[in-house]
Amino acid sequence: MEVSLSRQELELWRGDELLQRYPVSTARNGPGERMGSGCTPRGRHHVRIKIGQGCPEGTVFEARRPTGERYDPELARRHPGRDWILTRILWLTGDEPGFNRGGDCDTLRRFIYIHGTADEAHIGQPVSHGCIRMKNKDIEELFELVSNGTPIHIHA
């Protein structure tokens, strides 16, 4: 996989063949690796763990666990400002010690995910808090096409 921050796109490759291209939303604060930055980390990563297999579309997650809720406008009204993590999670870990792994730049400990969002209208624009947001149908599809350990390169 490749994520382009400038194009707000995720590409899924199998060897030299482009399998799929998805619009995404990365960080409002731009690229960066530091804890607390609210930025999307760059460099080589891989999918550490897939979360949400079999959950219905719109399942709400907190701390990587389903809350038992399904997103809808009424739930959104009751929880304004909530950072919705929906449908599926691909939890990323960095592969470059000192850059996106370890210390105060650790992608895994920053809880950086590829996940579904309630804010699908802003997909294609950098508005996230650091994660890579996708349309819920797209993350469901991608989830089935990748496995734990799938490499991902995030670049400008």
Buried (B, 14 or more C-beta within 10 A) or exposed (E): BBBBBEBBBBBBBEEEEEEBEBBBBBBBBEBBBEEEBBBBBBBBBBBBBBBBEEBEBBBBBEEBEBEEBBBEEEBBEEEEEEBBBBBBBBBBBBBBEEBBBBEEBBBBBBBBBBBBBBBBEBBBBBBBBBBBBBBBEBBBBBBEEBEEEBEBBBEE
